[in-house]
């Protein structure tokens, strides 16, 4: 699984005015916590946060006070605009044997049903897995080339990566190939033609 190194600055809880000033200067408050570890308050640079990977699972090697802590990005709090992060939570994995995490799905291959004129529609984009931190994959690759017209792929059909357990409901639909819609001549159009013929006769 991919690891990203990030350097943090120590943070002392203070007044709201200090917090606002730091945010204006390009820093976000970070809280680091975990099982059996000391909670830490820190700052992360906005640019460093924005450069973190998107669309894949990853771990963060957070350097703080000369110590590196392997963490999972646990939560992001946003402001009232909905797109501006204002607080970050990191979960320290030092004493964790297994953890639950969402991992993106990558669909590969062209479904047989699509080649026959159908439409492929992904329903789920992530899977929730339970695994040791070292076994968490960046993504779960699913081959959909064997999916025919009108067929669906379910969670139960996916083989989990080594060392991982999929926690989602086995009956949940992951993706489906819809059959092409048949072109039907509208009854109103046919009715209009018949009406026109009747009027012409009378």
C-alpha positions as a Markdown table, in Angstrom:
| # | Residue | x | y | z |
|---|---|---|---|---|
| 1 | Unk | 0.0 | 0.0 | 0.0 |
| 2 | Unk | 1.2 | 3.5 | -0.9 |
| 3 | Unk | 2.7 | 5.6 | 1.9 |
| 4 | Unk | 3.0 | 9.4 | 1.8 |
| 5 | Unk | 5.4 | 11.3 | 3.9 |
| 6 | Unk | 4.1 | 14.5 | 5.5 |
| 7 | Unk | 5.9 | 16.8 | 7.9 |
| 8 | Unk | 3.8 | 18.3 | 10.6 |
| 9 | Unk | 4.4 | 21.2 | 13.0 |
| 10 | Unk | 3.5 | 20.9 | 16.8 |
| 11 | Unk | 0.4 | 22.8 | 17.8 |
| 12 | Unk | -0.7 | 24.1 | 21.2 |
| 13 | Unk | -4.4 | 24.5 | 21.8 |
| 14 | Unk | -5.1 | 28.2 | 22.1 |
| 15 | Unk | -7.6 | 30.9 | 21.3 |
| 16 | Unk | -9.9 | 30.9 | 18.3 |
| 17 | Unk | -8.1 | 34.0 | 17.0 |
| 18 | Unk | -4.8 | 32.1 | 16.9 |
| 19 | Unk | -6.6 | 29.3 | 15.0 |
| 20 | Unk | -8.0 | 31.7 | 12.5 |
| 21 | Unk | -4.7 | 33.4 | 12.0 |
| 22 | Unk | -2.9 | 30.1 | 11.3 |
| 23 | Unk | -5.6 | 29.1 | 8.8 |
| 24 | Unk | -5.1 | 32.3 | 7.0 |
| 25 | Unk | -1.4 | 31.6 | 6.9 |
| 26 | Unk | -2.1 | 28.3 | 5.1 |
| 27 | Unk | -2.2 | 25.7 | 8.0 |
| 28 | Unk | -4.8 | 23.2 | 9.0 |
| 29 | Unk | -5.2 | 21.9 | 12.6 |
| 30 | Unk | -4.5 | 18.1 | 12.9 |
| 31 | Unk | -5.5 | 15.7 | 15.7 |
| 32 | Unk | -3.5 | 12.5 | 16.0 |
| 33 | Unk | -5.0 | 9.7 | 18.1 |
| 34 | Unk | -5.1 | 5.9 | 18.3 |
| 35 | Unk | -5.2 | 2.8 | 20.5 |
| 36 | Unk | -2.9 | 3.1 | 23.4 |
| 37 | Unk | -1.0 | 6.2 | 22.0 |
| 38 | Unk | -0.7 | 9.7 | 23.3 |
| 39 | Unk | -2.9 | 12.2 | 21.5 |
| 40 | Unk | -1.0 | 14.8 | 19.6 |
| 41 | Unk | -2.0 | 18.3 | 18.3 |
| 42 | Unk | -0.3 | 19.4 | 15.1 |
| 43 | Unk | -0.5 | 21.6 | 12.0 |
| 44 | Unk | -0.4 | 20.5 | 8.4 |
| 45 | Unk | 0.4 | 22.8 | 5.5 |
| 46 | Unk | -2.6 | 23.3 | 3.2 |
| 47 | Unk | -0.5 | 22.6 | 0.1 |
| 48 | Unk | 0.8 | 19.3 | 1.6 |
| 49 | Unk | -2.8 | 18.3 | 2.4 |
| 50 | Unk | -4.0 | 19.2 | -1.1 |
| 51 | Unk | -1.3 | 17.0 | -2.6 |
| 52 | Unk | -2.4 | 13.8 | -0.9 |
| 53 | Unk | -3.6 | 11.0 | -3.2 |
| 54 | Unk | -7.2 | 10.9 | -4.4 |
| 55 | Unk | -9.1 | 7.9 | -5.5 |
| 56 | Unk | -6.9 | 5.4 | -3.7 |
| 57 | Unk | -6.2 | 4.1 | -0.2 |
| 58 | Unk | -3.0 | 5.2 | 1.3 |
| 59 | Unk | -1.2 | 5.6 | 4.6 |
| 60 | Unk | 0.5 | 8.8 | 6.0 |
| 61 | Unk | 3.9 | 8.8 | 7.5 |
| 62 | Unk | 3.5 | 11.8 | 9.7 |
| 63 | Unk | 6.7 | 13.3 | 11.0 |
| 64 | Unk | 6.2 | 15.3 | 14.2 |
| 65 | Unk | 8.8 | 16.3 | 16.8 |
| 66 | Unk | 11.4 | 14.1 | 15.2 |
| 67 | Unk | 9.2 | 11.0 | 15.4 |
| 68 | Unk | 7.4 | 9.3 | 12.5 |
| 69 | Unk | 3.9 | 7.9 | 13.1 |
| 70 | Unk | 2.2 | 5.8 | 10.5 |
| 71 | Unk | -1.4 | 7.0 | 10.3 |
| 72 | Unk | -4.7 | 6.6 | 8.4 |
| 73 | Unk | -6.6 | 9.7 | 7.3 |
| 74 | Unk | -9.6 | 9.2 | 9.5 |
| 75 | Unk | -11.7 | 12.2 | 9.1 |
| 76 | Unk | -11.9 | 15.6 | 7.3 |
| 77 | Unk | -14.1 | 18.4 | 8.7 |
| 78 | Unk | -15.2 | 21.0 | 6.2 |
| 79 | Unk | -16.5 | 24.5 | 6.7 |
| 80 | Unk | -20.0 | 25.8 | 5.9 |
| 81 | Unk | -19.1 | 26.1 | 2.2 |
| 82 | Unk | -18.6 | 22.3 | 2.1 |
| 83 | Unk | -15.4 | 22.3 | 0.1 |
| 84 | Unk | -12.9 | 24.0 | 2.4 |
| 85 | Unk | -11.2 | 21.6 | 5.0 |
| 86 | Unk | -10.9 | 23.1 | 8.5 |
| 87 | Unk | -9.7 | 20.2 | 10.6 |
| 88 | Unk | -8.0 | 16.8 | 10.0 |
| 89 | Unk | -8.1 | 13.6 | 12.1 |
| 90 | Unk | -5.3 | 11.1 | 11.7 |
| 91 | Unk | -5.5 | 7.6 | 13.3 |
| 92 | Unk | -2.2 | 6.2 | 14.6 |
| 93 | Unk | -1.8 | 2.6 | 13.6 |
| 94 | Unk | 1.1 | 1.8 | 16.0 |
| 95 | Unk | -0.9 | -0.6 | 18.1 |
| 96 | Unk | -3.5 | -1.8 | 15.6 |
| 97 | Unk | -3.5 | -5.4 | 14.3 |
| 98 | Unk | -6.4 | -4.9 | 11.9 |
| 99 | Unk | -8.4 | -1.9 | 10.7 |
| 100 | Unk | -11.6 | -1.3 | 8.7 |
| 101 | Unk | -11.1 | 1.0 | 5.8 |
| 102 | Unk | -12.9 | 1.8 | 2.5 |
| 103 | Unk | -10.9 | 0.9 | -0.6 |
| 104 | Unk | -11.7 | 2.1 | -4.2 |
| 105 | Unk | -12.8 | -0.4 | -6.8 |
| 106 | Unk | -11.1 | -0.3 | -10.3 |
| 107 | Unk | -13.1 | -2.0 | -13.0 |
| 108 | Unk | -11.1 | -3.5 | -15.8 |
| 109 | Unk | -12.1 | -5.2 | -19.1 |
| 110 | Unk | -15.0 | -4.6 | -21.5 |
| 111 | Unk | -18.1 | -6.5 | -20.4 |
| 112 | Unk | -19.4 | -9.0 | -23.0 |
| 113 | Unk | -22.8 | -7.3 | -22.6 |
| 114 | Unk | -21.4 | -4.0 | -23.7 |
| 115 | Unk | -20.0 | -5.5 | -26.8 |
| 116 | Unk | -23.5 | -6.8 | -27.5 |
| 117 | Unk | -25.0 | -3.3 | -27.2 |
| 118 | Unk | -25.7 | -3.1 | -23.5 |
| 119 | Unk | -24.6 | -0.3 | -21.0 |
| 120 | Unk | -22.3 | -0.9 | -18.1 |
| 121 | Unk | -23.3 | 0.8 | -14.9 |
| 122 | Unk | -21.1 | 0.7 | -11.7 |
| 123 | Unk | -23.2 | 0.8 | -8.6 |
| 124 | Unk | -20.5 | 0.7 | -5.9 |
| 125 | Unk | -17.2 | 2.6 | -6.1 |
| 126 | Unk | -15.6 | 1.4 | -2.9 |
| 127 | Unk | -15.5 | -1.7 | -0.7 |
| 128 | Unk | -15.1 | -1.8 | 3.1 |
| 129 | Unk | -12.4 | -4.2 | 4.1 |
| 130 | Unk | -10.8 | -5.4 | 7.3 |
| 131 | Unk | -7.1 | -6.1 | 7.2 |
| 132 | Unk | -3.7 | -5.6 | 8.9 |
| 133 | Unk | -2.3 | -2.1 | 8.0 |
| 134 | Unk | 0.4 | -3.7 | 5.9 |
| 135 | Unk | -2.1 | -5.7 | 3.8 |
| 136 | Unk | -4.4 | -2.8 | 2.9 |
| 137 | Unk | -4.4 | -2.5 | -0.9 |
| 138 | Unk | -4.4 | 0.8 | -2.8 |
| 139 | Unk | -7.4 | -0.4 | -4.8 |
| 140 | Unk | -9.3 | -3.6 | -5.5 |
| 141 | Unk | -9.2 | -4.5 | -9.2 |
| 142 | Unk | -12.3 | -6.2 | -10.6 |
| 143 | Unk | -12.5 | -7.8 | -14.0 |
| 144 | Unk | -15.9 | -7.3 | -15.5 |
| 145 | Unk | -15.2 | -8.7 | -19.0 |
| 146 | Unk | -17.4 | -11.8 | -18.3 |
| 147 | Unk | -20.5 | -9.7 | -17.5 |
| 148 | Unk | -23.2 | -10.4 | -20.0 |
| 149 | Unk | -26.4 | -8.6 | -21.0 |
| 150 | Unk | -28.8 | -8.2 | -18.0 |
| 151 | Unk | -26.2 | -9.6 | -15.6 |
| 152 | Unk | -25.0 | -8.1 | -12.3 |
| 153 | Unk | -21.9 | -8.4 | -10.3 |
| 154 | Unk | -22.3 | -8.8 | -6.6 |
| 155 | Unk | -20.0 | -8.4 | -3.6 |
| 156 | Unk | -20.0 | -12.2 | -3.2 |
| 157 | Unk | -18.4 | -12.5 | -6.7 |
| 158 | Unk | -15.3 | -10.6 | -5.7 |
| 159 | Unk | -12.3 | -12.4 | -4.4 |
| 160 | Unk | -10.7 | -10.3 | -1.6 |
| 161 | Unk | -7.0 | -9.6 | -1.7 |
| 162 | Unk | -4.7 | -11.7 | 0.4 |
| 163 | Unk | -5.1 | -11.0 | 4.1 |
| 164 | Unk | -8.2 | -8.9 | 3.6 |
| 165 | Unk | -11.9 | -9.6 | 4.5 |
| 166 | Unk | -14.7 | -7.7 | 2.6 |
| 167 | Unk | -17.3 | -6.5 | 5.1 |
| 168 | Unk | -20.0 | -5.3 | 2.7 |
| 169 | Unk | -23.2 | -7.3 | 2.3 |
| 170 | Unk | -22.4 | -10.2 | 0.0 |
| 171 | Unk | -25.8 | -9.7 | -1.8 |
| 172 | Unk | -25.1 | -6.0 | -2.7 |
| 173 | Unk | -24.9 | -5.2 | -6.4 |
| 174 | Unk | -21.5 | -3.8 | -7.4 |
| 175 | Unk | -22.1 | -3.3 | -11.1 |
| 176 | Unk | -24.7 | -4.2 | -13.8 |
| 177 | Unk | -24.9 | -4.4 | -17.6 |
| 178 | Unk | -28.3 | -3.1 | -18.8 |
| 179 | Unk | -29.9 | -4.5 | -21.9 |
| 180 | Unk | -30.3 | -1.9 | -24.7 |
| 181 | Unk | -33.7 | -0.2 | -24.8 |
| 182 | Unk | -35.9 | -1.3 | -27.8 |
| 183 | Unk | -37.1 | 1.4 | -30.0 |
| 184 | Unk | -40.9 | 1.4 | -29.8 |
| 185 | Unk | -43.2 | 3.4 | -32.2 |
| 186 | Unk | -45.4 | 5.6 | -30.0 |
| 187 | Unk | -49.1 | 4.8 | -29.9 |
| 188 | Unk | -49.9 | 8.5 | -30.1 |
| 189 | Unk | -48.1 | 8.8 | -33.4 |
| 190 | Unk | -50.0 | 5.8 | -34.8 |
| 191 | Unk | -53.3 | 7.2 | -33.5 |
| 192 | Unk | -52.6 | 10.6 | -35.1 |
| 193 | Unk | -52.1 | 8.9 | -38.5 |
| 194 | Unk | -55.4 | 7.0 | -38.2 |
| 195 | Unk | -57.2 | 10.2 | -37.2 |
| 196 | Unk | -55.8 | 12.0 | -40.2 |
| 197 | Unk | -57.0 | 9.3 | -42.5 |
| 198 | Unk | -60.5 | 9.3 | -41.0 |
| 199 | Unk | -60.8 | 13.1 | -41.4 |
| 200 | Unk | -59.7 | 12.9 | -45.0 |
| 201 | Unk | -62.3 | 10.2 | -45.7 |
| 202 | Unk | -65.2 | 12.3 | -44.2 |
